[in-house]
């Protein structure tokens, strides 16, 4: 699955250029649901994915996801993007993880890197390490709440699949439990980001929801024919982001009548291509 970083904002921002194609969302219940004392995003509301950089949302958008360092949008439901399982390629952030010995290393002592995004994986193999990483990530989650976000989207839950076998789904679940507990204490809903799979094939399956996750943010589920799997687990509390015409059409045709579906460009370019069904 694809994960994203706001680091693209400076490199790919197209100031003043918008290539948006907007279609009206399906009719349906758009009232935010309640779970575990938190407010979930309104189901099947028009959504925009802005983690590559913030900009004025297209007309009709009611839910937006933005990086934790960007401001939420007044009068919309705002989801706060946090890279929780890997380090952003930011010198100060990476220095923190290294200084506190929280970077995942292989048997030779080399850091384990997600080559697709040049992000170092965090070490979640022990209870002590998980608590140490969570202490920092939960600071960010508290910051999301103070900024005015209503939910948090911790990215790279599937980092175990890029860990050279050093991390397992169980490590990820034990860690996300710490984040979910803290998010709820702050009054924030928390999303399962990608990674539906099944527990039998070494993925997350239903364990994320059991760990306290409230809704799903699913990239490319249309591309991989997984959208209904998310809906089977989270009902209509699913937000879908696609990056190809085929994936977008599949998602719209299979679940678009019930959940939020958008198409963005791969780099989530500020003001870039946008469709919603």
N, C-alpha and C positions, 0 to 999 in steps of 0.2 A: 504494500500500500504506500501511497504518497504521503509524506509529512511536509509541513511548510514552516517557513521562518520569515519574520519581518525583515531579515537582513536583505531581502530583495528590494526593499522599498527605494533605497537611494539609487540602486543600480538600474531599476527598470521603470521608475515613475515616468509617466508620459504626461507632463504638465499640460493641462488644458485639452487633452485628447480623450474622448470617450467613445467607445465602440459598443455601446449598450443596446441590446435588443431585449425588451421587456414584454412579457406576456402576463396576463392577469392570473393570479392564483385561483385554484379551484375554490368554489364555495364550500363552506363547512364550518364547524365549530372552531372559532379562533380565540376562545377564552383560555387563558393560562390555567393549567391544572395544578393541583397541589399534591406534593408527596413529601413525606418526612419533614413537614414544616417549612418546605421551600416551594418557591413558585417555578414551575417548569416553563419552557418556552411555549407559546401558543402553537398548538398543532396545526400543520398545514398553512402556516402564515408565510407570506413572502419573506425570503431570507437573502442576505448578502454576506459573502465571505470576504473579509477585508484584512486578513492577517498579513498581507504583503505591504500594508500601508493604508492609512485612513483617508477617506474622502466622503463627500456628501452622498448618502445612499440613493439609489434610483427611486423614483416615485413608486409608492405602494409597499416598500419594504417595511416590515414590522419587527424583524429580528435581525441582528447583525453580530458577527463574531469579529473581534479585533484583538490585536496583541495587547498584552498587559501594560505595555508602556504607552499605548495610545489611549485617548479619552473615549469614554462611552458616548453614545448619541442620545441626546435628550429625547424623552417621550417614546423611545423604542426599548425593546427587550435586548439587553446586551450580554453577550457571552465573551468571557475573557480567555484568550489563548495563552497557555503557559507551556513551555517546553519542559516537561517534568522528568523525562527519563533519559534525556541526552543534553549535552551542553550546547547552547548557542555558540557559534563561532565568533564570540565577543571576548576580547582579551581579558577583561576584568572578571567576567563570569567563569571562564575556563581557569583562570588563576585561582579563583576561590575553590573550585572543586579539586584542583591539584594540591593546593596548600593543605587541604583537609583530608587528603588521601581518599577521595571519593570517586576517582576515575577508574573505570574498569580496565584491567590489564591482563594480558595473556600470560602463559607460563614463562615466556622470555622477558617479561616486563614491559612489553610494548603496549601502548594504549590501543584499545579497540575502538575503531572509528566507523561510523556510518558514512561510507564513501560517497553515497549519493548526495549528501548534504554537508559533508565535511564536519560532522558533529561527533564529538567523543561521547561514548556511552558512559553512563554512571553506574557505579558498583552497588548493586542491590542484593548481594548474595547472603548477607547476614542481617539479623535483626538490628544490630547496632548500626550498620551502614545504612539500612533503610530509614531508621529513625533520624540519622544525621542528615541524609539527603532531604527527607521530608521536612525537617526543621526549616531549611532554607526555602523549599518550594512552598511551604505553608505560609511563610512570610509574604511571598508573592501573592498567594491566594487572599490573604488578609488585605494586601494592597489593592487587589481587584475589588473587594467589597468596599473599601474606603473610597475608591474612585467612582463607585456607583454602578458597577456591573451586577447582574442578577444571577449569573452562572459562570462556571469555569470549565474550560476544555483542556485537560492535561494531555499533551500530545506525546506520541511515541510509546504508547502502551505496548506496542509490538516490538520494542527494541530487542527483546530476547531473541527474535528471529534473525537478528544481525549481530549477535554476540559471540559467534564462533562456538556456540554450545555452552558458554559460561553462565548464561542466565536462562531461567525457565519461566513458563507462564505462572507457576506458583510464586516465584519471586515478585513478578509484576503485580499479582493479585494482592499479596501481603503488603506491598508498598502502596497500592492504590487505596487500600482500606484506610491507611493513615491520612491520605489526602481527602477521601470522602468524609471521614469523621470530622476533619477540620473544616472543610467546605460547609458542611451542614451546620457546624457550630457558628459559622459566620453568616448563616442564612442564605447560602448560595446553593443552587442546584449544581450537579457535577455530571459531566458527560463521559460516556465511553467513546473514545476516539478510535474508530476502525476496529479491526481484529475480532471478527465475529467467530469464524471457524467452529470447531468443536473441541471439547476437552479430550476426546478420543484421539484426534489427530495432532495433539500437542499444542492446541491453541487455547483461547480464553473460554469459548462457549458461553454458558450462562453465568459463569463465575463472576463476571464484572458486575452484573446486576445484583447478585447475591452479596457482593462486597460493598454495595451501597450506591452504585452509579444509578443515575436517575433517568437519563435519556441518552440517545446516541447521535454522534456526528460521524457520518460515514462517507469517506472519500471513495469514489469509483466503485460503489456497490453495483451500479448498473453495468459497468464495464466487466465486472467479475460475477454477475448474476447472483448477488448476495443481498439485494435490498429487502426481499421478503424475509430473509433470515433475521435482519435487524427488527423488522416490524413484528415478527413472531415473538421476539423477546421484549421489545419496548412499546408495542402497540403503535399508535400514531405519533409518539414522541421521538421521532427520527428526523434528522436533517441530513440531506444528501447533497454532496458536491461532486459533480462530474467534470471531466476535462476533455472529453472527446464527444463528437456528434453521436456516435453509436451508444456510448454509455449514457449520455443524456436522454436520448430517445427511449432507451430501454427502461431507465429509471422512471421517466414520465409515464410510459405505457403500463408499467407494472405496479408502481406505488404512488404515482404522482397525484392521484385523486385523493390521497389520504395523508401524505406527508410533504414537507417542504423539499423541493428539488431545485437546484440551480446548476448552471454551467458557468465555470470561470476558466480563465487561462491557467496553464500549469504554474506560472510564477505568481499568480494572484496579483497581477499588476494593478496598482491603484487606478481606478477609472477605466480599467480594461474591459474586454469582452464580457458580456453578462446576459444570461437568459434565465428565466424562471418559469416553471410550469405548475 
